[in-house]
Amino acid sequence: MLVLSRKIGDRIVIDGGIEVVVLAVEGGRVRLGIAAPRDCQIVRGELLDDSSRGAPPPNVVPPANLPLADRSTRPATVDCLA
């Protein structure tokens, strides 16, 4: 696991196609912006259980069915299942 310290506005690029930007830090919360290719699924870690790692939970909408604006504005934790 890579551990980084970042400030508001700092960004991290993963594998050349996924960008994570620190948008805000308030209290004990960090708000992240994530830009990723449409074929890269992004799911908050707590939505995945250990038994189905690698498969999206049934209530997750596949990324191909999400409008681009919704994917870019919803808060999430990066978990790219490529």
N, C-alpha and C positions, 0 to 999 in steps of 0.2 A: 504494500500500500504506500503510495506517495502521499506525504502530508505537506501541505503548503499553507503559508500565511498570505492572505491577499487583502487588499484595501478596496473600498468602494470604487468601482470603475475598472478594476483590474480584471484581466481575462485569462483564461486557460484554454489552449487549443489541444484537442485530443485527436490523434490519428489524422490530422490535417483537415478533418471534415466536421468535427464537433467543437463548438465554442461555448464555454461557460463563462458568464460575466457576473461579478458580484454587483448587485443592484442596490442593496441596502443592508444595513446591520442595525437592528433595533432590539435592545434587551438581549435575550438569549436566542434570537432568531436571525437567520441570514436569508435574504431574498436573492435567488439566483435567476438569471436569464439563460436559456439554453437554445442554441441554434444548432440543428443537426439535419442531415439529409432525411428526406421523407421516408426512406426505407429503414431508418434506424429507430427502433422502438424505444421510447423513454417512459419508464414506469417508476413511480416512487417505491423505494425499497420495501416499505411496510405493506405494500399490496401484494408482494410475492411471498409465498411461504416456501420453506425448504423443500417440501415434497414436489413442488411443481416448478422449481427454478429452471428457467429457460423457456417456460411456456407462460403466456400472459394469463392473468386471472380472468374469469369469464366476464367480468364487468368492465374490462378495459377495451376501449374502442381501438381497432387496428389503426396505425398511423395513416394509412392510405385513405381512410374514411374521414379524417379530421381536416377541416378547412385550415389553411396555412395560418390565418390570423389566430385561431384558437390555440394551435400548437405553440406559437411564439409568445403568447401572453399568459398562459397558465403556469403557475408555479409548480415545479416538480424537482425531484431528485434524479440525477443522471443515473441510469442503469441501462446501458445500451446492450441489447441482446443481439449481436450481429451474427 
